[in-house]
Amino acid sequence: MSLRRRIATAVAGVAALAVTLSGCLYAQIPPMAPGGGASLAPQTDGVSAELLPYYGQTLDWEECGTGLDCTTVTVPRDYADPSAGDLELAVARHRATSGAPIGSLLTNPGGPGAAGVSLMKQALSILVDDELTEAYDVIGFDPRGVGQSTAVTCYDPPELDAYLYDIPPGARGSDERQAALDQRAADFANACQARSDGILPFITTDNSARDMDVLRAVLGDPKLNYLGFSYGTFLGATYAGLFPERVGRMVLDGGIDPTVSGSDTSLRQAVGFEDSMRAFMADCLRTDECPFAGSVDNAMSDLSALLARVDARPITASDGRQLGGDTLMTAITAALYSEESWAYLRSALTDAVNGRADVAFQLADFYTGRMGDTYDGNTMEAFVAYNCMDYPDEGTDADLAALQEQLNAAAPVVAPYWTGGGDPCAAWPVPPTGVRQAITAAGSPPIVVIGTTGDPATPYEGAQALASQLSQGVLVTNVGEGHLGYNKGNACVTDAVDAYLVDGTVPEDGLRCG
């Protein structure tokens, strides 16, 4: 069995935070300023002859929502062989409200697999604040394999429901259960191969970074200005490593260490969510609505017992679905992205204690993008596709057992539900091409990296490592809980980012925003 499993279990960017759990928009998208953000001539200097048709294409924009216009951009399926066919990228633009943009600001909300176009349409104000919408033509795009771009396709909604939510036969840890999970994972991988029209070998972060250079060029920008969140920091750093001389002003929020293996990523995230659970419990125990009592240690022990009880005796939700331990853990994970969601987590756990499952399913559905009987995009499928290509194979069953022992010791509540599923990457039809190595981007201008001390999904140590590896890395620390730091209520972080992206004022390296 490969260790390429659930590699970055909860890495996702602001796409997971774009709307509140009640489904309301945080804010309305600002109106378009008439006449602003006109397209410039494509930037084709230094482009090879075989790529020139892509870099030199002109764009046809059409209005696609309040304050937005959209287009598609053609990119090569395979940069090593541009004659092998094309892929289409969906792109959305919000023109600078000043009418005189600095240029384009490309954004990526994370994932891998989060769709930038739908986020632009749903909640632009979660992605960027008014300072940036005034100064830039803000650009969202669906990376290759994602959303409205040429997309990875694996399952119809009922099949995806079964893959994500069905409880396998047998006791946790039994051979029967593991065989069922392995078969489920293999079936998923085979479906992705059958339905994705041959694109799986090319769904990589390296290719997506090269796509961003095409986007930069066709938008008329000599340099890439970029704001990337969570996985988007790996995408941005990869771009900087490939094209350091084409980097403009770049901010990477929720930095990921590009040297860390899949197994170590899994371990770090498990510990991050365990720590966030403890922070949640400390807050929960101070309220009258907490279903637990006593010390934080007592509450964590009771939560562990609740997970085991639900695992042994699943709870039936009002729609007939069965809530087991894995789905309850997904619900917990979803709520730990933001302190604003802790009230929902208290409610979900209170309900589970009392034999009700609906709120837990609402949280889990929010995380997976399930809406009613369908899914909002293909995030979960693209997530697997990118990770299976980006992370090399690691080790054997013995290595997996050693990882599980480390998880048990470092994150005892999370551990039983962290690596227990089947691994689609073990059956992925193409071998991985990614490598784990430091990115220095020698020759780039300063690159600002933000890390949040209590971030469970992209733990703070990743941002520290990324900033130290980049030859011009600048670390900004957000002291707090939850995922990401920019535009999240800490004015110190947001002001530092805005000052750099708008005015070019580089923050002090090591700036700490408490």
Secondary structure, 3 states (H helix, E strand, C coil): CCCCCCCCCCCCCHHHHCECCCCCECCCCCCCCCCCCCCCCCCCCCCCCCCHHHHCCCCCCEEEECCEEEEEEEEECCCCCHHHCEEEEEEEEECCCCCCCCCEEEEECCCCCCCHHHHHHHHHHHHCCHHHHHHCEEEEECCCECCCCCECCCCCHHHHHHHHHCCCCCCCCCHHHHHHHHHHHHHHHHHHHHHCCCCHHHCCHHHHHHHHHHHHHHCCCCCEEEEEECHHHHHHHHHHHHCHHHEEEEEEECCCCCCCCHHHHHHHHHHHHHHHHHHHHHHHCCCCCCCCCCCHHHHHHHHHHHHHHHHHCCEECCCCCEECHHHHHHHHHHHCCCHHHHHHHHHHHHHHHCCCCHHHHHHHHHHHCEECCEECCCHHHHHHHHHHHHCCCCCCHHHHHHHHHHHHHHCCCCHHHCCCCCCHHHHCCCCCCCCCCCCCCCCCCCEEEEEEEECCCCCHHHHHHHHHHCCCEEEEEEEEECCCCCCCCCHHHHHHHHHHHHHCCCCCCCEEEC
